[in-house]
Amino acid sequence: MEKLIGNNKILTAVFVSGRGTNLKSIHKYSNKKHSKINLKLVVSDKLNAKGINYAKKNKIKVKIVSYKNKINAEKQIAKSLRENNIQLICLAGFMKILSKNFVKKFKNRILNIHPSLLPKYKGLNTHERVIKNKEKFSGCTVHFVSEKLDSGKIILQKKIELLKSDSPRSLEKRVLNLENKLYPKAIIKVLSRI
Ligand code: GRF
């Protein structure tokens, strides 16, 4: 990754498919005077994602890509990343799996957030599985994206204790709150290493 020189901020894209609370927290961080990033582009496979409304309202450039053909979709995304000189990609609830080729092209430049204490509970429906297995703790993880799903190097993790009263819904809410705080911290950690 390019060095942070002087006040040069790292041009960043966030990929979303839905709600966009992590997008919002990254955007808030990006707007801070001393942040290390400039959130320049939001990419989505969903025209009506809530995150897209947020981006439009906040005048962030948006790229919507149809995933009818994955190879074409990734070509369009890569083109848009190039045109916007994007240096860092943050996946935030992006529900498509990036191809090995794409991940290779942007090696060590793609981060993801996952609502569990990886390597436990990769994949979907984490909160249901955590509760079913009567885990004492859960949490969230920001990690580099590698060619294997939810398996890249861990950057930061935050843990919480489960409550007896927790349902998948209440746990999701509590973990999401942690996620929104953790993502900017993980970005800062990654970018202070370069
Ligand atoms: C989060 O729980 C994230 O960990 C997972 O998808 C969800 C996205 O939430 N990968 P939001 O769209 O950022 O609100």
py3Dmol code that shows the C-alpha trace and the ligand (Angstrom):
import py3Dmol

protein = """\
ATOM      1  CA  MET A   1       0.000   0.000   0.000  1.00  0.00           C
ATOM      2  CA  GLU A   2       1.205   3.537  -0.731  1.00  0.00           C
ATOM      3  CA  LYS A   3       2.704   5.429   2.150  1.00  0.00           C
ATOM      4  CA  LEU A   4       0.707   8.077   3.934  1.00  0.00           C
ATOM      5  CA  ILE A   5       2.603  11.194   3.043  1.00  0.00           C
ATOM      6  CA  GLY A   6       1.854  14.389   4.913  1.00  0.00           C
ATOM      7  CA  ASN A   7      -1.873  14.988   4.879  1.00  0.00           C
ATOM      8  CA  ASN A   8      -2.541  12.678   1.970  1.00  0.00           C
ATOM      9  CA  LYS A   9      -5.503  10.546   2.880  1.00  0.00           C
ATOM     10  CA  ILE A  10      -5.949   7.012   1.616  1.00  0.00           C
ATOM     11  CA  LEU A  11      -8.712   6.965  -0.999  1.00  0.00           C
ATOM     12  CA  THR A  12     -11.231   4.420   0.217  1.00  0.00           C
ATOM     13  CA  ALA A  13     -14.234   2.539  -1.165  1.00  0.00           C
ATOM     14  CA  VAL A  14     -16.871   0.837   0.972  1.00  0.00           C
ATOM     15  CA  PHE A  15     -18.850  -2.096  -0.492  1.00  0.00           C
ATOM     16  CA  VAL A  16     -22.388  -2.622   0.856  1.00  0.00           C
ATOM     17  CA  SER A  17     -25.481  -4.687   0.098  1.00  0.00           C
ATOM     18  CA  GLY A  18     -27.816  -3.526   2.848  1.00  0.00           C
ATOM     19  CA  ARG A  19     -28.394  -1.408   5.907  1.00  0.00           C
ATOM     20  CA  GLY A  20     -25.067   0.442   5.934  1.00  0.00           C
ATOM     21  CA  THR A  21     -24.444   1.157   9.625  1.00  0.00           C
ATOM     22  CA  ASN A  22     -20.753   0.315   9.195  1.00  0.00           C
ATOM     23  CA  LEU A  23     -20.647   2.513   6.094  1.00  0.00           C
ATOM     24  CA  LYS A  24     -22.001   5.338   8.232  1.00  0.00           C
ATOM     25  CA  SER A  25     -19.397   4.842  10.937  1.00  0.00           C
ATOM     26  CA  ILE A  26     -16.558   4.720   8.373  1.00  0.00           C
ATOM     27  CA  HIS A  27     -17.946   7.859   6.740  1.00  0.00           C
ATOM     28  CA  LYS A  28     -18.094   9.672  10.082  1.00  0.00           C
ATOM     29  CA  TYR A  29     -14.490   8.716  10.715  1.00  0.00           C
ATOM     30  CA  SER A  30     -13.489   9.795   7.194  1.00  0.00           C
ATOM     31  CA  ASN A  31     -14.982  13.239   7.820  1.00  0.00           C
ATOM     32  CA  LYS A  32     -12.751  13.856  10.817  1.00  0.00           C
ATOM     33  CA  LYS A  33      -9.976  16.337  10.184  1.00  0.00           C
ATOM     34  CA  HIS A  34      -7.203  13.968  11.206  1.00  0.00           C
ATOM     35  CA  SER A  35      -8.618  10.766   9.717  1.00  0.00           C
ATOM     36  CA  LYS A  36      -6.346   8.674   7.553  1.00  0.00           C
ATOM     37  CA  ILE A  37      -8.921   8.036   4.826  1.00  0.00           C
ATOM     38  CA  ASN A  38     -11.075   9.835   2.321  1.00  0.00           C
ATOM     39  CA  LEU A  39     -14.234   7.831   1.642  1.00  0.00           C
ATOM     40  CA  LYS A  40     -14.587   8.417  -2.061  1.00  0.00           C
ATOM     41  CA  LEU A  41     -16.806   5.657  -3.395  1.00  0.00           C
ATOM     42  CA  VAL A  42     -19.586   3.305  -2.310  1.00  0.00           C
ATOM     43  CA  VAL A  43     -20.051   0.135  -4.356  1.00  0.00           C
ATOM     44  CA  SER A  44     -23.173  -2.009  -4.199  1.00  0.00           C
ATOM     45  CA  ASP A  45     -24.849  -4.918  -5.943  1.00  0.00           C
ATOM     46  CA  LYS A  46     -28.226  -3.617  -4.712  1.00  0.00           C
ATOM     47  CA  LEU A  47     -29.880  -0.559  -6.176  1.00  0.00           C
ATOM     48  CA  ASN A  48     -32.180  -0.107  -3.197  1.00  0.00           C
ATOM     49  CA  ALA A  49     -29.741  -0.841  -0.364  1.00  0.00           C
ATOM     50  CA  LYS A  50     -30.270   1.493   2.584  1.00  0.00           C
ATOM     51  CA  GLY A  51     -26.543   2.186   2.502  1.00  0.00           C
ATOM     52  CA  ILE A  52     -26.946   3.597  -1.010  1.00  0.00           C
ATOM     53  CA  ASN A  53     -29.541   6.096   0.184  1.00  0.00           C
ATOM     54  CA  TYR A  54     -27.125   7.145   2.894  1.00  0.00           C
ATOM     55  CA  ALA A  55     -24.304   7.577   0.371  1.00  0.00           C
ATOM     56  CA  LYS A  56     -26.475   9.628  -1.989  1.00  0.00           C
ATOM     57  CA  LYS A  57     -27.735  11.847   0.810  1.00  0.00           C
ATOM     58  CA  ASN A  58     -24.170  12.476   1.851  1.00  0.00           C
ATOM     59  CA  LYS A  59     -22.969  13.105  -1.703  1.00  0.00           C
ATOM     60  CA  ILE A  60     -20.594  10.169  -1.796  1.00  0.00           C
ATOM     61  CA  LYS A  61     -20.050   8.761  -5.280  1.00  0.00           C
ATOM     62  CA  VAL A  62     -22.001   5.543  -5.840  1.00  0.00           C
ATOM     63  CA  LYS A  63     -21.356   2.638  -8.197  1.00  0.00           C
ATOM     64  CA  ILE A  64     -24.167   0.089  -8.543  1.00  0.00           C
ATOM     65  CA  VAL A  65     -23.228  -3.085 -10.334  1.00  0.00           C
ATOM     66  CA  SER A  66     -25.507  -5.842 -11.591  1.00  0.00           C
ATOM     67  CA  TYR A  67     -24.289  -9.274 -10.535  1.00  0.00           C
ATOM     68  CA  LYS A  68     -26.126 -11.182 -13.269  1.00  0.00           C
ATOM     69  CA  ASN A  69     -22.665 -12.021 -14.540  1.00  0.00           C
ATOM     70  CA  LYS A  70     -20.022 -12.072 -11.811  1.00  0.00           C
ATOM     71  CA  ILE A  71     -17.030 -11.684 -14.134  1.00  0.00           C
ATOM     72  CA  ASN A  72     -18.548  -8.590 -15.742  1.00  0.00           C
ATOM     73  CA  ALA A  73     -19.589  -7.227 -12.384  1.00  0.00           C
ATOM     74  CA  GLU A  74     -16.059  -7.468 -11.014  1.00  0.00           C
ATOM     75  CA  LYS A  75     -14.655  -5.936 -14.218  1.00  0.00           C
ATOM     76  CA  GLN A  76     -16.953  -2.941 -13.763  1.00  0.00           C
ATOM     77  CA  ILE A  77     -16.027  -2.637 -10.106  1.00  0.00           C
ATOM     78  CA  ALA A  78     -12.285  -2.811 -10.846  1.00  0.00           C
ATOM     79  CA  LYS A  79     -12.698  -0.116 -13.520  1.00  0.00           C
ATOM     80  CA  SER A  80     -14.507   2.166 -11.123  1.00  0.00           C
ATOM     81  CA  LEU A  81     -11.869   1.583  -8.432  1.00  0.00           C
ATOM     82  CA  ARG A  82      -9.146   2.474 -10.928  1.00  0.00           C
ATOM     83  CA  GLU A  83     -10.938   5.592 -12.150  1.00  0.00           C
ATOM     84  CA  ASN A  84     -11.279   6.795  -8.582  1.00  0.00           C
ATOM     85  CA  ASN A  85      -7.706   5.828  -7.615  1.00  0.00           C
ATOM     86  CA  ILE A  86      -9.026   3.719  -4.763  1.00  0.00           C
ATOM     87  CA  GLN A  87      -6.297   2.397  -2.478  1.00  0.00           C
ATOM     88  CA  LEU A  88      -8.331   0.700   0.259  1.00  0.00           C
ATOM     89  CA  ILE A  89     -11.541  -1.347   0.115  1.00  0.00           C
ATOM     90  CA  CYS A  90     -13.738  -1.904   3.166  1.00  0.00           C
ATOM     91  CA  LEU A  91     -16.410  -4.584   2.828  1.00  0.00           C
ATOM     92  CA  ALA A  92     -19.317  -3.735   5.113  1.00  0.00           C
ATOM     93  CA  GLY A  93     -22.169  -6.167   4.712  1.00  0.00           C
ATOM     94  CA  PHE A  94     -21.346  -6.852   1.050  1.00  0.00           C
ATOM     95  CA  MET A  95     -23.153 -10.104   0.324  1.00  0.00           C
ATOM     96  CA  LYS A  96     -21.179 -11.196  -2.748  1.00  0.00           C
ATOM     97  CA  ILE A  97     -18.051 -13.306  -2.538  1.00  0.00           C
ATOM     98  CA  LEU A  98     -15.146 -11.718  -4.379  1.00  0.00           C
ATOM     99  CA  SER A  99     -13.329 -13.981  -6.840  1.00  0.00           C
ATOM    100  CA  LYS A 100      -9.792 -15.212  -6.165  1.00  0.00           C
ATOM    101  CA  ASN A 101      -8.599 -13.055  -9.030  1.00  0.00           C
ATOM    102  CA  PHE A 102     -10.135  -9.910  -7.636  1.00  0.00           C
ATOM    103  CA  VAL A 103      -8.745 -10.568  -4.162  1.00  0.00           C
ATOM    104  CA  LYS A 104      -5.292 -11.179  -5.650  1.00  0.00           C
ATOM    105  CA  LYS A 105      -5.438  -7.926  -7.574  1.00  0.00           C
ATOM    106  CA  PHE A 106      -6.134  -5.965  -4.401  1.00  0.00           C
ATOM    107  CA  LYS A 107      -4.065  -8.074  -2.044  1.00  0.00           C
ATOM    108  CA  ASN A 108      -3.770  -6.620   1.481  1.00  0.00           C
ATOM    109  CA  ARG A 109      -6.037  -3.764   0.496  1.00  0.00           C
ATOM    110  CA  ILE A 110      -9.419  -5.349   1.265  1.00  0.00           C
ATOM    111  CA  LEU A 111     -10.840  -5.436   4.795  1.00  0.00           C
ATOM    112  CA  ASN A 112     -14.027  -7.094   5.998  1.00  0.00           C
ATOM    113  CA  ILE A 113     -16.065  -7.056   9.184  1.00  0.00           C
ATOM    114  CA  HIS A 114     -17.695 -10.213  10.482  1.00  0.00           C
ATOM    115  CA  PRO A 115     -20.119 -10.533  13.405  1.00  0.00           C
ATOM    116  CA  SER A 116     -18.325 -13.279  15.332  1.00  0.00           C
ATOM    117  CA  LEU A 117     -15.057 -14.023  17.055  1.00  0.00           C
ATOM    118  CA  LEU A 118     -13.313 -15.516  14.022  1.00  0.00           C
ATOM    119  CA  PRO A 119     -12.126 -18.166  13.338  1.00  0.00           C
ATOM    120  CA  LYS A 120     -15.326 -19.276  15.062  1.00  0.00           C
ATOM    121  CA  TYR A 121     -18.633 -18.975  13.209  1.00  0.00           C
ATOM    122  CA  LYS A 122     -17.601 -18.135   9.683  1.00  0.00           C
ATOM    123  CA  GLY A 123     -20.447 -17.625   7.209  1.00  0.00           C
ATOM    124  CA  LEU A 124     -24.053 -16.610   7.797  1.00  0.00           C
ATOM    125  CA  ASN A 125     -26.485 -16.742  10.749  1.00  0.00           C
ATOM    126  CA  THR A 126     -23.697 -16.340  13.299  1.00  0.00           C
ATOM    127  CA  HIS A 127     -25.865 -15.081  16.163  1.00  0.00           C
ATOM    128  CA  GLU A 128     -28.359 -17.956  15.881  1.00  0.00           C
ATOM    129  CA  ARG A 129     -25.497 -20.471  15.968  1.00  0.00           C
ATOM    130  CA  VAL A 130     -23.724 -18.741  18.868  1.00  0.00           C
ATOM    131  CA  ILE A 131     -26.895 -18.841  20.978  1.00  0.00           C
ATOM    132  CA  LYS A 132     -27.747 -22.403  19.990  1.00  0.00           C
ATOM    133  CA  ASN A 133     -24.272 -23.520  21.085  1.00  0.00           C
ATOM    134  CA  LYS A 134     -24.674 -21.697  24.411  1.00  0.00           C
ATOM    135  CA  GLU A 135     -21.433 -19.754  23.947  1.00  0.00           C
ATOM    136  CA  LYS A 136     -20.365 -17.525  26.845  1.00  0.00           C
ATOM    137  CA  PHE A 137     -18.903 -14.879  24.546  1.00  0.00           C
ATOM    138  CA  SER A 138     -19.389 -13.487  21.100  1.00  0.00           C
ATOM    139  CA  GLY A 139     -18.184 -10.372  19.308  1.00  0.00           C
ATOM    140  CA  CYS A 140     -16.892  -9.123  16.007  1.00  0.00           C
ATOM    141  CA  THR A 141     -13.753  -9.212  13.900  1.00  0.00           C
ATOM    142  CA  VAL A 142     -12.163  -6.993  11.272  1.00  0.00           C
ATOM    143  CA  HIS A 143      -9.827  -8.983   9.037  1.00  0.00           C
ATOM    144  CA  PHE A 144      -7.995  -8.837   5.732  1.00  0.00           C
ATOM    145  CA  VAL A 145      -9.866 -10.559   2.926  1.00  0.00           C
ATOM    146  CA  SER A 146      -8.105 -13.603   1.579  1.00  0.00           C
ATOM    147  CA  GLU A 147      -9.120 -16.119  -1.039  1.00  0.00           C
ATOM    148  CA  LYS A 148     -10.945 -18.208   1.583  1.00  0.00           C
ATOM    149  CA  LEU A 149     -14.205 -16.933   3.112  1.00  0.00           C
ATOM    150  CA  ASP A 150     -13.819 -15.146   6.491  1.00  0.00           C
ATOM    151  CA  SER A 151     -10.291 -16.541   6.865  1.00  0.00           C
ATOM    152  CA  GLY A 152      -7.793 -13.723   6.253  1.00  0.00           C
ATOM    153  CA  LYS A 153      -5.444 -12.306   8.869  1.00  0.00           C
ATOM    154  CA  ILE A 154      -7.248 -10.809  11.860  1.00  0.00           C
ATOM    155  CA  ILE A 155      -6.700  -7.083  12.443  1.00  0.00           C
ATOM    156  CA  LEU A 156      -8.889  -6.406  15.497  1.00  0.00           C
ATOM    157  CA  GLN A 157     -11.506  -8.208  17.530  1.00  0.00           C
ATOM    158  CA  LYS A 158     -13.940  -7.107  20.219  1.00  0.00           C
ATOM    159  CA  LYS A 159     -15.571  -9.495  22.641  1.00  0.00           C
ATOM    160  CA  ILE A 160     -18.820  -9.307  24.648  1.00  0.00           C
ATOM    161  CA  GLU A 161     -20.395 -11.605  27.168  1.00  0.00           C
ATOM    162  CA  LEU A 162     -23.711 -13.181  26.240  1.00  0.00           C
ATOM    163  CA  LEU A 163     -26.698 -12.383  28.441  1.00  0.00           C
ATOM    164  CA  LYS A 164     -29.081 -15.108  29.576  1.00  0.00           C
ATOM    165  CA  SER A 165     -31.873 -13.105  27.981  1.00  0.00           C
ATOM    166  CA  ASP A 166     -30.113 -12.770  24.593  1.00  0.00           C
ATOM    167  CA  SER A 167     -32.030 -13.654  21.432  1.00  0.00           C
ATOM    168  CA  PRO A 168     -30.331 -13.651  18.009  1.00  0.00           C
ATOM    169  CA  ARG A 169     -31.924 -10.247  17.487  1.00  0.00           C
ATOM    170  CA  SER A 170     -30.710  -8.663  20.728  1.00  0.00           C
ATOM    171  CA  LEU A 171     -27.250 -10.142  20.265  1.00  0.00           C
ATOM    172  CA  GLU A 172     -27.111  -8.814  16.716  1.00  0.00           C
ATOM    173  CA  LYS A 173     -27.960  -5.350  17.989  1.00  0.00           C
ATOM    174  CA  ARG A 174     -25.293  -5.407  20.682  1.00  0.00           C
ATOM    175  CA  VAL A 175     -22.638  -6.823  18.349  1.00  0.00           C
ATOM    176  CA  LEU A 176     -23.508  -4.294  15.626  1.00  0.00           C
ATOM    177  CA  ASN A 177     -22.931  -1.512  18.093  1.00  0.00           C
ATOM    178  CA  LEU A 178     -19.440  -2.891  18.729  1.00  0.00           C
ATOM    179  CA  GLU A 179     -18.821  -3.357  14.996  1.00  0.00           C
ATOM    180  CA  ASN A 180     -19.538   0.283  14.274  1.00  0.00           C
ATOM    181  CA  LYS A 181     -16.877   1.300  16.818  1.00  0.00           C
ATOM    182  CA  LEU A 182     -14.358  -1.335  15.787  1.00  0.00           C
ATOM    183  CA  TYR A 183     -14.187  -0.701  12.025  1.00  0.00           C
ATOM    184  CA  PRO A 184     -12.596   2.783  12.159  1.00  0.00           C
ATOM    185  CA  LYS A 185     -10.148   1.527  14.810  1.00  0.00           C
ATOM    186  CA  ALA A 186      -9.101  -1.344  12.546  1.00  0.00           C
ATOM    187  CA  ILE A 187      -8.611   1.052   9.626  1.00  0.00           C
ATOM    188  CA  ILE A 188      -6.396   3.246  11.788  1.00  0.00           C
ATOM    189  CA  LYS A 189      -4.409   0.179  12.883  1.00  0.00           C
ATOM    190  CA  VAL A 190      -3.820  -0.987   9.304  1.00  0.00           C
ATOM    191  CA  LEU A 191      -2.860   2.442   8.066  1.00  0.00           C
ATOM    192  CA  SER A 192      -0.500   3.254  10.897  1.00  0.00           C
ATOM    193  CA  ARG A 193       1.601   0.258   9.944  1.00  0.00           C
ATOM    194  CA  ILE A 194       2.455   1.633   6.510  1.00  0.00           C
TER     195      ILE A 194
END
"""
ligand_1 = """\
14
GRF
C -22.674 -6.658 9.830
O -23.164 -7.447 10.863
C -21.358 -7.188 9.324
O -20.577 -7.764 10.312
C -21.802 -8.247 8.333
O -22.933 -7.683 7.709
C -23.538 -6.733 8.590
C -23.626 -5.427 7.884
O -24.318 -4.461 8.615
N -20.726 -8.607 7.436
P -24.429 -2.966 8.111
O -24.981 -3.007 6.695
O -23.072 -2.346 8.153
O -25.390 -2.277 9.047
"""
view = py3Dmol.view(width=600, height=400)
view.addModel(protein, "pdb")
view.setStyle({"model": 0}, {"cartoon": {"style": "trace"}})
view.addModel(ligand_1, "xyz")
view.setStyle({"model": 1}, {"stick": {}})
view.zoomTo()
view.show()
